[in-house]
Amino acid sequence: MKNLNLTQLETTTLTELINNIDIDITEDSIFSCVDANDLSKFTGIAINKMRGVVGSLIKKGIVYLVDEDGDGTEIVYLENKYFYLSNESK
């Protein structure tokens, strides 16, 4: 993650996201059930600050949000080109 120019909060958040999602690099697929509230709990970062961190990671093209079932809960996903990070964080 060193070459991504991330802040400490972004690095902490991204590490927790990767540790809590299922990435299958051979299938080029991902399963996530992690939202900003979960990331806030995992990291201890206040939810209002976490929303900003996730927004920053979206702007950098590292993650994206999906409302899978239309209930307003947006799940955080790692962009495919960053799947390799799952090997670095383990």
N, C-alpha and C positions, 0 to 999 in steps of 0.2 A: 504494500500500500504506500510505500515510500514515494513512488513516482507520481502519485495522483494529486499532490498538493492539497491534502486534506487538513482541516483543522483538527485539534485534539478531539473535539466533540463529534466531528464527522467520523473520525477513525474509530472511536469508541462505539458509536452507533452502528457503523458498517460491520465491525467485528461481531457485535451481538446479533445483528441481522443474519450474518453468514452462519453463526453458530446455532441459529434457531430455525433455519430453513433446510429443505432437502434439495440438494443439487445433484443431478445426474449428468455429468459432463459427457459421457458417451452417448447419451440420448439427447443432449442439448436441451434439457428440460429442467424445470424448477417447480417445487411445490412450496407455498408459503401460506401461513395462517397468522402472520405477524403484522400487527398494525402499529401506529404511532404510540398508542397507549401501552402496548406490550413493550415496545422499545424503551419507553419512559420508565417502566417498572424494572426492566432488565438492567438499565444503565444508571438509574437514580437521577436522570436528567428530568427536570420539570417538564410537564406536557407542553406548555406553551413554547418553551425553548426547543423541545424535541420537534415540534411541528416546523419550526424554522430550520433545524438541522436537516430534516427530511426534505424540505423544500430546496435547500441548498444542494443536497445530493441529487435531487431531480434536475436542477439547473445544470449541474455538472454532467448529467447524462449517465449516472451510475445506478440509480434506482428509478422505479416508476410505481404508480399506484393503480390499483384496480378495485372497483367495487363489484365483487363477484356476484352477489345476489341482490343488488339494488337496495340494500338496507341502510346505506350511507357509511358503512364501515369500509374504509379503504385499506386494502392489504398492500404491504410494501414488498416489491419484487426487485431482485437484482437483475440488471440488464445482462443479456447473454454474454456479451463480450467481456464481462467482469467475472464470469464463473471461475476463472483461474484463481481468483482471490480465495476461494474456499480451500484450496490446498495450502495457501500461505498462512491462513489463520489457525490451522489445526496444529 
